[in-house]
Amino acid sequence: MPSTNTWLLAHCKEETYPNLFTVYTYRQTAGRGQAGNAWESEPGKNLSFSTLFHLRSAEQASRLNLLVPLAIVEAMDSTDVTLSIKWPNDIYFGDKKLGGILIENVFIGSRAAFAVAGIGLNINQELFVSDAPNPVSFRQITGTTYDLDALLDRIVEHMGARLSLLDDYTSLKQAYMARLYRRAGFFPYVERDVSTAPTTIADAAAISADTHQPFLAEIADIDPYGRLVLRRTDGTVSTYHFKQIRFVL
């Protein structure tokens, strides 16, 4: 299948699918990430799936960016592994990227009626050959090979168990913030010009070619629009949309 998101988006208006209806494939040939990023996935080794969410409001649509990654890290946690969420919705283990999420909304008239969450998770892949800077798989972390069907079922179940948080923003935000990558402490960031080009993590080469200089900041908040609020060491507070800021690793 080229893309589970593309398939589900094409059919959700025409068919009556239940909430959390999920399409998955073991071989996705045209997976899409945020703003054009590609996603490497060895056939039969990883999870590539899309889940449908019925929406009652625009507020629920925006809150899915918090709920979906939260449900995933909770479903995949174990006694030996604690995952985190790199803002806005990447799944991380330490400084390595385990997965990514692309959420697309479907409007009927002016109302947000559905959302499709496309999710790619590195599970059993042992070798990555693309130029992605920091991939990691669950197997590389734990040394265990996982049953993909069972893991998918657990993730979707956690999404269902967390659905009530779409109507409880305070609790949802608190749980999401607690799982944020680099939640506590000052870390380097680089501002970037807004672009539709694929995002790269800022490394030494990228920084040297960038017109902006790195700075130290801590995560102060996530505002109601899902933007990242950073506080610099001098106390200056700045708010960023996705693609306006890079994490320096």
C-alpha positions in Angstrom: 0.0 0.0 0.0 1.5 3.4 -0.9 0.1 5.3 2.1 -2.4 4.3 4.8 -3.3 8.0 5.4 -4.0 8.5 1.7 -6.2 5.5 1.6 -8.2 6.3 4.7 -8.6 10.0 3.8 -10.0 9.0 0.4 -12.6 6.6 1.9 -13.7 8.2 5.2 -16.1 10.6 3.6 -17.7 7.9 1.4 -17.9 5.0 3.9 -19.3 4.9 7.5 -16.3 3.7 9.5 -16.4 3.6 13.4 -14.3 5.7 15.6 -10.7 4.3 15.8 -11.1 2.4 12.6 -7.5 1.5 11.7 -5.8 0.6 8.4 -2.4 -0.9 8.5 0.2 -2.4 6.1 3.4 -4.3 6.5 4.8 -2.6 3.4 4.1 1.1 2.9 5.8 2.4 -0.3 4.9 6.1 0.0 4.7 6.9 3.7 4.5 10.6 4.5 5.7 12.6 7.4 5.3 16.1 8.6 5.8 18.7 5.8 7.2 16.3 3.2 9.5 14.2 5.4 9.9 10.7 4.1 9.7 7.7 6.4 12.0 4.7 6.0 10.4 1.3 6.9 11.7 -2.1 6.1 8.8 -4.3 4.8 7.4 -6.6 7.5 9.4 -5.2 10.3 7.6 -2.1 11.5 4.2 -0.6 12.2 2.7 1.7 9.5 -1.0 2.5 10.2 -3.6 5.1 10.2 -6.5 5.6 12.7 -9.7 7.5 12.2 -11.1 9.8 14.8 -14.6 11.3 14.7 -14.6 14.9 15.9 -17.1 17.1 17.5 -15.2 20.4 17.4 -12.1 22.1 16.2 -10.7 22.0 19.7 -10.8 18.2 19.6 -8.9 18.2 16.3 -6.1 20.3 17.8 -5.9 18.1 20.9 -5.3 15.0 18.9 -1.7 16.2 18.5 -1.3 15.7 22.3 -3.5 12.6 22.7 -2.1 10.3 20.0 1.6 10.5 21.0 0.6 10.2 24.6 -1.4 7.0 24.0 1.5 5.5 22.0 4.2 6.1 24.6 2.0 4.8 27.4 1.2 1.7 25.3 4.8 1.0 24.6 6.2 1.7 28.0 7.7 -1.2 30.0 9.7 -1.7 33.1 12.9 -1.3 31.1 11.8 1.3 28.6 10.3 4.8 29.0 9.6 6.7 25.9 9.1 10.5 25.4 7.4 12.8 23.0 9.5 15.3 21.1 7.3 18.3 20.4 5.0 18.3 18.6 4.5 14.5 18.2 7.6 12.4 17.5 8.2 9.4 19.6 11.7 9.3 21.1 13.9 7.0 23.2 16.7 9.1 24.6 18.0 11.2 21.7 16.8 8.7 19.1 13.6 8.8 17.0 11.4 5.7 17.3 8.4 7.0 15.4 6.5 9.8 13.8 2.9 11.0 13.5 1.1 12.9 10.8 -2.5 14.0 11.7 -4.7 15.3 8.9 -8.2 16.8 9.3 -11.2 16.3 7.1 -13.7 19.2 7.0 -17.3 19.0 6.0 -18.3 22.5 5.2 -16.6 24.6 7.9 -16.7 21.9 10.5 -13.8 19.5 11.4 -15.6 16.1 11.1 -12.8 13.6 11.0 -9.1 13.3 11.6 -6.8 10.6 10.3 -3.6 10.0 12.4 -0.9 8.3 10.3 1.7 6.6 12.5 5.0 5.0 11.7 6.9 3.2 14.4 10.3 1.4 14.1 9.7 -1.9 15.8 11.8 -4.9 14.6 14.0 -3.2 12.0 17.7 -3.7 12.8 19.5 -1.7 10.1 18.6 1.8 8.8 20.1 2.8 5.4 18.5 6.2 4.8 20.1 9.5 5.7 17.8 9.9 8.6 20.0 11.3 11.4 18.9 9.4 14.5 16.6 6.4 13.9 16.2 3.6 16.5 13.8 0.6 16.7 12.2 -1.1 19.6 14.2 -4.2 18.9 17.4 -2.2 19.0 16.4 -0.8 22.4 15.3 -4.0 24.0 16.8 -6.9 22.0 13.3 -8.4 21.7 11.4 -9.2 18.5 7.7 -8.1 18.8 4.4 -9.4 17.5 3.3 -6.5 15.3 -0.4 -7.3 15.4 -0.4 -7.6 19.2 1.4 -4.3 19.6 -0.9 -2.5 17.2 -3.9 -3.8 19.2 -2.4 -2.5 22.4 -1.8 1.0 20.9 -5.3 1.3 19.5 -6.7 0.2 22.9 -4.7 2.9 24.7 -6.0 5.5 22.2 -9.6 4.4 23.0 -8.9 4.5 26.7 -7.6 8.1 26.4 -10.4 9.5 24.2 -12.2 11.1 27.1 -9.2 13.5 27.5 -10.3 15.2 24.3 -12.9 16.9 26.5 -10.5 17.5 29.4 -7.7 19.7 28.1 -6.2 20.4 31.5 -5.6 16.7 32.2 -4.5 16.0 28.7 -2.0 18.8 28.6 -0.6 17.8 32.1 -0.1 14.2 31.0 1.5 15.3 27.7 3.8 17.8 29.3 5.0 15.1 31.7 6.2 13.0 28.8 7.9 15.7 26.8 11.5 15.2 25.5 13.8 17.7 27.2 11.0 18.7 29.6 13.3 19.9 32.3 16.5 21.9 31.9 18.1 24.2 29.3 19.0 22.7 25.9 20.3 24.2 22.6 17.8 25.2 19.9 18.1 27.0 16.6 15.4 29.2 15.1 14.7 28.6 11.4 12.9 30.4 8.6 9.5 29.0 8.0 9.7 26.5 5.1 7.7 23.7 3.5 11.0 21.8 3.0 11.5 18.6 5.1 12.8 19.2 8.6 16.3 18.2 9.6 17.7 18.0 13.1 20.2 20.7 13.6 23.8 19.3 13.7 27.1 21.1 13.4 26.9 21.4 9.6 23.4 22.7 9.6 24.2 25.2 12.2 27.3 26.5 10.4 25.2 27.1 7.2 22.3 28.6 9.1 21.7 32.4 9.4 20.5 31.9 13.0 22.7 31.1 16.0 21.9 28.4 18.6 20.7 29.4 22.0 19.9 27.7 25.3 16.3 27.5 26.4 13.9 25.5 28.5 10.4 24.4 27.6 8.1 26.8 29.5 4.8 25.7 28.1 2.7 24.4 25.2 0.1 27.1 24.4 -3.6 26.3 23.6 -2.7 26.4 19.8 -0.1 23.7 20.3 2.8 26.0 19.9 6.1 25.5 21.8 6.9 28.2 24.4 10.6 28.5 25.2 12.3 30.5 27.9 15.9 31.5 27.3 18.6 31.8 30.0 18.0 35.6 30.1 14.3 35.1 30.8 13.1 36.0 27.3 10.1 34.0 26.3 9.3 33.1 22.7 6.5 31.1 21.0 7.1 28.9 18.0 5.0 27.2 15.4 6.1 23.8 14.1 9.0 24.3 11.6 10.1 27.6 13.3 12.5 25.9 15.7 15.0 23.1 15.6 16.2 20.9 18.4 20.1 20.7 18.4 21.2 17.2 19.2 
